[in-house]
Each structure stands twice: as C-alpha cells, then as structure tokens.
C-alpha cells in the first residue's frame, strides 16, 4: 500500500514530539513511531516522509526514506562576529581542545558524544580511547546568560519562539508573553541578516541576554532534533517538515546543509534496501 505522507518519530517520544504528533495528525499526516530506532513496516510504502527525533533516528532511517535532514554548519557560531556572540568561540578538533590550559565551555556539535559544560582545562576532556582526535567541538569563553530563548527559523525569519530559561531555572513561556519580546526579535533580525546564507532554510537558533546586559547568539541546532518549549506547535511543525523532508522537495540551496548519513551495509537496512544515501555536510548539535 502506498502512503502519501508520513511523519516518523523517535521511539522515546518527548513532549514536543507528542505535540507535533497531534498537530501533524490534525493536518491529515500519518504519524508513526520508529520501532527500536528502526523503520517500522508501516512506513515502508511512504512516498513522502519527514522525521523528528534526533541524530540517531536520522542516521538509522533517513536514507531508507530518502529524507534530507538539514543541519547548520558545525562552525556556524565560531564564524559569527564577537559582537553577535558576546564571547570568543572557536571551532576546533577534540585533539586541539585537549591542549587547552584554561577553563572553557566545550561541547560537541549536534551529536551529544560527551557532556557540554565548563571544563577546567583540556585534560578533563574525553581521551583518544573514547573519541577520535578529529571529532569537531566548539570551545567558548565562559559567560552567563540571564535569559535564553529558542527561535524556530524559516526562510531567514523567526517563525515562532519561546523563552526557555531565566538564569539557571527552566522557565518556558511563549515569546509573545515575555517582556523582552521586542528586543529578542530585533536582535534576531540583526543576527539572521548578518548570517544570511549560512543556515539552512529551516533551523533553530537560540539567543540570550547576557548577565550584565547585551544580546548574544547562544547556538544553532537542527529543527528536527530540537525541543519546542512553549513555541506554537503549528509553526514548529512548519519548520520541522522543511528541515527533514523528502529529497525531491529539498531546495537546491539547502542541499549543502544535508546531514552526512552513514552507509548501511548490504542487507542491513530495516526495509530490505541495500543501502542509504549519504549527503555530505557539516554537523551541529541537537
């Protein structure tokens, strides 16, 4: 049987995943859940498919469903001027980061290989016995954010947004209900203008108010691997559908942001196909 359009969720569904499932069903899309991170049998006839659920799900099923998961470049934050980041940010390899002799905030892009946090120095990072030396990481000066916001971006503009923290406290609220709504949107406009062409057409950008004043970019993530907090789920779904959808519908300028998918050995694909398409691209955190 041929299925028109499917939205596939990870087996461990989050609150955002459940809201997106309800929203997608309301639009007449068929919502399925991955079977132990494998493609469920019901999805195998899908002509057009999307996914939401993180890098592991993307790597396991995107090739079989001919989905192109879009993600921002690993060094996106490091390439921004310090006037927009409020701190020094470097994109380096894990081997280079191990040479740090100062405290820094270190995180791997997209895939959460090890905890993103402040490390006293590079000697506290995972060694070569745990991860390859060439693993890309971001190294940032240590700053404190008084408030942080998640923005789902579509075609270079904020499509929906949410506050997600005040200080160290998780405190989600719709952006429109936050007293800094106007300032957040103004900074986001400046940031997205400066970054024009450096992000896929659908992505997530986090921004924050620095402790002591001033707005700064926090990070960017793939929309198909990001929590929605108090964002409008209808608008989140708009961005997610674009960010991880059929290869035939991907706009040519977006193809350079396609996640590089692992090859599936012959006979190992859950649908019985002989392999998965690899797209070749940079990577960034969820």
Secondary structure by P-SEA (a helix, b strand, c coil): ccccbbbbbcccccaaaaaaaaaaaaacbbbbbcccccccccccccccccccccaaaaaccccccbbbbbbcccccccccccccccbbbbbbcaaaaaacccccccccccccccccccccccccccccccccccbbbbbbcbbbbcbbbbbbcccccccbbbbccccccccccccccccaaaaaaaaaaaaaaaacccccccbbbbbbbcccbbbbbcccccccccccccccaaaaaaaaaaaccccccccccccccccbbbbbccccccccccccccbbbbbbcc
